[in-house]
Amino acid sequence: MPWATTLILILAGLCGSALGQYNEEEDLAWLQYYLRQSRVSSYNYVPYYEEESPAYAYSYPSATDSEPEPEPEPQQAAPWRCPQECDCPPNFSSAMYCDTRNLRYLPFVPSRMKYVYFQNNLITSIQEGAFDNATELEWLALHNNQISSEKMGKRVFGKLQRLERLYMNNNNLTRLPGPLPRSLRELHLSYNQISKVPSNALEGLENLTALYLSHNFIFELGASLKGLKSLILADLSYNNLRKVPDGLPASLEQLYLEYNYINAIPDDYFQVSPRLLYVRMSHNSLTNQGLSSNTFNSSSILELDLSYNRLQKIPRVNTNLENLYLQGNQINGEQQ
């Protein structure tokens, strides 16, 4: 095993991070990024309960107070050179670090880059063609900025046909960016101001495995998840949903819908997802009248959180269920 992989596994064991399978170049890029950011930000997307620390912990240094300044023009560097605003380590020729520098614009991205980090800045816009030169990008970190949907080019990601991870959480987005490349595997859009997800907003993203849309204002999802054939995790918690999404992917394993306003679930709703393991729907408005006797009778579900709803009877569940949470309801001891 390469030394970088060994060190990453040790760090992951100490920090409780869950890592996927990476090749050596991704190991090195991840390690470089971790060492630089370990004191700046903290991520932990593991689901949590009230007695635990919040899963979405962000600890960023606040920008220094200053009067708004005219936005400077990005320096147009040669295609192989590193912009003067950023760091491009010689031993990581495909990584560019422009994070935590009070930048108000996106610097030029050289064509060789695969991993680019713009997080923790004051960026408000992404101009059309900003990434047209960087068609090899795989990771793009834009989180914790001030980017608004109105100041994004209509096809800023259009040429990034190798992009796998896009981080735009903690911005001012009011709608999903798009169109998005079909290569995308992770989409991080939590902590924005998105209110609606059109049914075709995620169309064609057949490689997407993780979708993070928590802490928005979403009141409607329609059937936007149905065509995501590789989706494993969908985090839709802390939104304004009144009903569950119309149809789930067969590949889904983790569904997080806590802190919404859902009051009913269709019969056999979870049967279309035979791999579903974790369902969390605490802090909703579920009643026994809105559930059928078979709603949660799925042999695959191992953990079901229905705490802090309006249930009066214990819902019928499958015998394979390992953890059932019902605190904060009005249970009278009867079974539905």
C-alpha positions as CSV (number, residue, x, y, z in Angstrom):
1,M,0.0,0.0,0.0
2,P,1.4,3.5,-0.9
3,W,2.6,5.6,2.0
4,A,-0.1,8.2,1.3
5,T,-2.9,5.7,1.4
6,T,-1.6,4.3,4.8
7,L,-1.4,7.8,6.3
8,I,-4.9,8.7,5.1
9,L,-6.3,5.5,6.6
10,I,-4.7,6.4,9.9
11,L,-6.1,9.9,9.8
12,A,-9.5,8.6,8.8
13,G,-9.4,6.2,11.8
14,L,-8.6,9.1,14.2
15,C,-11.2,11.5,12.7
16,G,-14.1,9.1,12.1
17,S,-14.2,9.9,8.4
18,A,-15.6,7.5,5.9
19,L,-13.4,7.2,2.8
20,G,-14.2,5.6,-0.5
21,Q,-11.8,3.9,-2.8
22,Y,-9.2,6.3,-4.2
23,N,-6.3,5.9,-6.6
24,E,-2.9,7.2,-5.5
25,E,-3.2,10.6,-7.1
26,E,-6.6,11.2,-5.3
27,D,-5.0,9.9,-2.0
28,L,-2.3,12.6,-2.3
29,A,-4.7,15.3,-3.2
30,W,-7.0,14.4,-0.4
31,L,-4.2,14.3,2.1
32,Q,-2.8,17.6,1.0
33,Y,-6.3,19.2,1.3
34,Y,-6.9,17.5,4.7
35,L,-3.6,18.8,6.2
36,R,-4.4,22.3,5.0
37,Q,-8.0,22.4,6.2
38,S,-8.0,20.3,9.4
39,R,-8.0,23.5,11.5
40,V,-10.3,25.4,9.2
41,S,-13.4,23.3,8.6
42,S,-15.0,20.2,10.0
43,Y,-17.3,17.9,8.0
44,N,-19.2,15.0,9.3
45,Y,-22.2,13.9,7.3
46,V,-23.0,11.0,9.6
47,P,-26.7,11.3,10.6
48,Y,-27.3,12.2,14.2
49,Y,-29.9,12.4,16.9
50,E,-30.7,15.3,19.3
51,E,-28.4,14.0,22.0
52,E,-25.5,13.9,19.6
53,S,-23.5,16.8,18.2
54,P,-25.0,18.2,14.9
55,A,-23.8,16.2,11.9
56,Y,-23.3,19.3,9.8
57,A,-20.6,21.1,11.8
58,Y,-19.0,24.0,10.2
59,S,-16.2,26.0,11.8
60,Y,-14.9,28.7,9.5
61,P,-12.9,31.8,10.4
62,S,-15.0,34.9,9.9
63,A,-13.9,37.3,7.3
64,T,-12.5,40.5,8.5
65,D,-14.9,43.4,8.5
66,S,-14.1,45.9,5.8
67,E,-15.7,48.2,3.4
68,P,-16.7,46.7,0.1
69,E,-14.0,47.1,-2.5
70,P,-14.2,47.2,-6.3
71,E,-14.0,43.6,-7.5
72,P,-10.6,43.1,-9.2
73,E,-10.3,41.3,-12.6
74,P,-8.8,37.8,-12.4
75,Q,-5.3,37.6,-13.8
76,Q,-5.3,35.6,-17.0
77,A,-2.4,33.3,-16.4
78,A,-0.8,31.0,-19.0
79,P,-2.6,27.7,-19.3
80,W,0.1,25.9,-17.4
81,R,0.9,28.5,-14.7
82,C,-0.6,28.9,-11.3
83,P,-2.6,32.1,-10.6
84,Q,-0.8,34.4,-8.2
85,E,-3.8,34.4,-5.9
86,C,-3.5,30.6,-5.3
87,D,-1.0,27.8,-4.4
88,C,-0.2,24.9,-6.7
89,P,2.2,22.6,-4.9
90,P,4.9,21.3,-7.2
91,N,4.4,17.7,-5.9
92,F,0.7,18.0,-6.7
93,S,0.6,19.5,-10.2
94,S,-3.1,18.8,-10.6
95,A,-4.3,20.6,-7.4
96,M,-4.9,24.3,-6.9
97,Y,-5.6,25.8,-3.5
98,C,-7.3,29.2,-3.5
99,D,-9.3,28.8,-0.2
100,T,-9.6,31.2,2.7
101,R,-8.1,34.3,1.0
102,N,-11.0,36.8,1.0
103,L,-11.3,36.4,-2.8
104,R,-14.2,38.1,-4.5
105,Y,-13.7,36.5,-7.9
106,L,-12.7,33.2,-9.4
107,P,-9.1,33.1,-10.6
108,F,-8.1,31.5,-13.9
109,V,-7.9,27.7,-13.7
110,P,-5.1,26.1,-15.6
111,S,-6.0,23.3,-17.9
112,R,-4.0,20.6,-16.0
113,M,-6.0,21.0,-12.8
114,K,-8.2,18.1,-11.4
115,Y,-8.7,19.3,-7.8
116,V,-9.6,23.0,-7.2
117,Y,-10.5,24.6,-3.9
118,F,-12.2,28.0,-3.7
119,Q,-14.1,27.5,-0.4
120,N,-14.2,30.1,2.5
121,N,-14.0,33.2,0.3
122,L,-16.3,36.1,-0.6
123,I,-17.1,35.0,-4.1
124,T,-20.5,36.1,-5.3
125,S,-20.6,35.1,-9.0
126,I,-19.3,32.6,-11.5
127,Q,-18.9,34.0,-14.9
128,E,-19.9,32.1,-18.0
129,G,-16.9,30.1,-19.3
130,A,-15.1,30.2,-16.0
131,F,-14.1,26.5,-16.2
132,D,-14.0,26.1,-20.0
133,N,-10.3,25.7,-19.9
134,A,-10.3,23.2,-17.1
135,T,-12.0,20.3,-18.7
136,E,-10.1,17.7,-16.5
137,L,-11.6,18.9,-13.2
138,E,-12.8,16.1,-10.9
139,W,-13.3,17.9,-7.6
140,L,-14.6,21.5,-7.4
141,A,-15.0,23.1,-4.0
142,L,-17.0,26.4,-3.9
143,H,-18.6,26.0,-0.5
144,N,-18.9,28.8,2.1
145,N,-19.0,31.7,-0.3
146,Q,-21.8,34.1,-1.3
147,I,-22.6,32.8,-4.8
148,S,-26.2,33.5,-5.9
149,S,-28.1,31.7,-8.7
150,E,-28.6,35.1,-10.5
151,K,-24.9,35.6,-10.8
152,M,-24.0,32.2,-12.3
153,G,-23.6,31.6,-16.0
154,K,-26.2,29.3,-17.5
155,R,-23.7,26.6,-18.5
156,V,-20.7,27.1,-16.2
157,F,-20.3,23.4,-15.6
158,G,-21.2,22.4,-19.2
159,K,-17.7,21.3,-20.3
160,L,-16.7,19.5,-17.1
161,Q,-17.4,16.0,-18.3
162,R,-15.1,14.4,-15.7
163,L,-16.4,16.3,-12.7
164,E,-17.3,13.9,-9.8
165,R,-17.7,16.0,-6.7
166,L,-19.3,19.5,-6.6
167,Y,-19.4,21.4,-3.3
168,M,-21.6,24.4,-3.3
169,N,-23.1,24.2,0.2
170,N,-23.3,27.4,2.3
171,N,-24.0,29.8,-0.5
172,N,-27.0,31.9,-1.6
173,L,-28.4,29.7,-4.3
174,T,-32.1,29.8,-4.9
175,R,-32.2,27.0,-7.4
176,L,-30.2,24.0,-8.5
177,P,-27.2,24.8,-10.7
178,G,-27.4,23.3,-14.1
179,P,-27.1,21.6,-16.4
180,L,-24.8,19.4,-14.4
181,P,-22.3,16.9,-16.0
182,R,-23.4,13.2,-16.1
183,S,-20.1,12.2,-14.5
184,L,-21.2,13.7,-11.2
185,R,-21.1,11.4,-8.1
186,E,-21.6,13.7,-5.2
187,L,-23.6,17.0,-5.2
188,H,-23.4,19.1,-2.0
189,L,-26.0,21.9,-1.9
190,S,-27.0,22.1,1.8
191,Y,-27.4,25.4,3.6
192,N,-28.7,27.4,0.6
193,Q,-32.0,29.1,-0.2
194,I,-33.4,26.6,-2.7
195,S,-37.2,26.3,-2.5
196,K,-38.1,24.0,-5.5
197,V,-36.5,21.2,-7.4
198,P,-38.1,20.8,-10.8
199,S,-38.6,17.2,-11.9
200,N,-35.9,17.5,-14.6
201,A,-33.3,19.3,-12.5
202,L,-31.3,16.1,-11.9
203,E,-32.1,14.5,-15.2
204,G,-29.3,12.4,-16.7
205,L,-27.3,12.1,-13.4
206,E,-27.2,8.3,-13.5
207,N,-23.8,8.2,-11.7
208,L,-24.9,10.3,-8.7
209,T,-24.5,8.4,-5.5
210,A,-24.9,11.1,-2.8
211,L,-27.3,14.1,-2.8
212,Y,-27.1,16.7,0.0
213,L,-30.0,19.2,0.0
214,S,-30.6,19.7,3.7
215,H,-31.2,23.1,5.3
216,N,-32.9,24.7,2.4
217,F,-36.5,25.8,1.9
218,I,-37.6,23.1,-0.5
219,F,-41.4,22.5,-0.5
220,E,-41.6,20.4,-3.6
221,L,-39.4,17.7,-5.1
222,G,-41.8,15.9,-7.5
223,A,-40.2,12.9,-9.2
224,S,-36.7,14.4,-9.4
225,L,-35.1,11.5,-7.6
226,K,-36.7,8.7,-9.6
227,G,-34.2,8.6,-12.4
228,L,-31.1,8.6,-10.2
229,K,-30.2,5.0,-10.8
230,S,-27.0,5.0,-8.7
231,L,-28.3,7.1,-5.8
232,I,-27.3,5.6,-2.4
233,L,-27.9,8.6,0.0
234,A,-30.5,11.4,-0.2
235,D,-30.4,14.0,2.6
236,L,-33.5,16.2,2.4
237,S,-33.7,17.0,6.0
238,Y,-34.5,20.5,7.4
239,N,-36.7,21.7,4.5
240,N,-40.4,22.5,4.0
241,L,-41.6,19.3,2.4
242,R,-45.3,18.5,2.9
243,K,-45.1,15.1,1.2
244,V,-42.5,12.5,0.4
245,P,-40.7,12.6,-3.0
246,D,-42.7,11.0,-5.8
247,G,-40.8,7.7,-6.3
248,L,-37.5,6.5,-4.9
249,P,-34.6,5.0,-6.8
250,A,-34.2,1.2,-6.4
251,S,-30.5,1.8,-5.4
252,L,-31.3,4.0,-2.4
253,E,-29.9,2.9,1.0
254,Q,-30.2,6.0,3.2
255,L,-33.1,8.4,3.2
256,Y,-33.1,11.4,5.6
257,L,-36.3,13.4,5.7
258,E,-36.3,14.7,9.3
259,Y,-37.5,18.2,10.2
260,N,-40.0,18.6,7.5
261,Y,-43.9,18.8,7.5
262,I,-44.8,15.4,6.1
263,N,-48.0,14.0,7.4
264,A,-48.6,10.9,5.2
265,I,-46.7,8.2,3.3
266,P,-48.3,6.2,0.5
267,D,-48.8,2.4,0.9
268,D,-45.9,0.3,-0.3
269,Y,-43.9,3.5,-0.7
270,F,-40.6,1.9,0.4
271,Q,-41.0,-1.4,-1.5
272,V,-39.5,0.1,-4.7
273,S,-36.1,0.4,-2.8
274,P,-35.2,-3.1,-1.8
275,R,-31.7,-2.0,-0.6
276,L,-33.1,0.7,1.8
277,L,-31.4,0.4,5.2
278,Y,-31.9,3.7,7.1
279,V,-35.1,5.9,7.1
280,R,-35.2,8.9,9.3
281,M,-38.4,10.9,9.5
282,S,-38.3,12.4,13.0
283,H,-39.8,15.9,13.6
284,N,-42.5,15.7,11.0
285,S,-46.3,15.6,11.3
286,L,-46.9,11.9,10.7
287,T,-50.2,10.5,12.1
288,N,-51.5,6.9,12.0
289,Q,-54.3,8.1,9.7
290,G,-51.6,8.9,7.1
291,L,-50.0,5.5,7.3
292,S,-51.2,2.1,6.0
293,S,-50.5,-1.1,7.9
294,N,-47.8,-2.0,5.4
295,T,-46.0,1.4,5.1
296,F,-42.9,0.3,7.0
297,N,-43.2,-3.4,6.4
298,S,-40.0,-3.6,4.4
299,S,-37.6,-6.4,5.0
300,S,-34.5,-4.3,4.2
301,I,-35.0,-1.5,6.6
302,L,-32.7,-1.8,9.7
303,E,-33.2,1.5,11.3
304,L,-36.4,3.6,11.4
305,D,-36.7,6.9,13.2
306,L,-40.2,8.2,13.6
307,S,-39.6,10.2,16.8
308,Y,-41.3,13.5,17.4
309,N,-44.3,13.0,15.2
310,R,-48.1,12.7,16.0
311,L,-48.4,8.9,16.2
312,Q,-50.8,7.4,18.7
313,K,-50.2,3.7,17.8
314,I,-47.0,1.8,17.1
315,P,-46.7,1.3,13.3
316,R,-46.4,-2.3,12.1
317,V,-42.8,-3.0,11.1
318,N,-40.8,-5.9,9.7
319,T,-39.1,-8.4,12.1
320,N,-35.8,-7.6,10.4
321,L,-35.8,-4.1,11.9
322,E,-33.1,-3.5,14.4
323,N,-33.7,0.0,15.7
324,L,-37.0,1.8,16.0
325,Y,-37.3,5.3,17.6
326,L,-40.7,6.5,18.7
327,Q,-40.0,9.0,21.5
328,G,-41.8,12.3,21.4
329,N,-45.1,10.8,20.1
330,Q,-48.4,10.2,21.8
331,I,-48.2,6.4,21.8
332,N,-50.9,4.7,23.9
333,G,-49.3,1.2,23.7
334,E,-51.5,-0.1,20.9
335,Q,-50.2,-1.4,17.5
336,Q,-51.6,-0.1,14.3
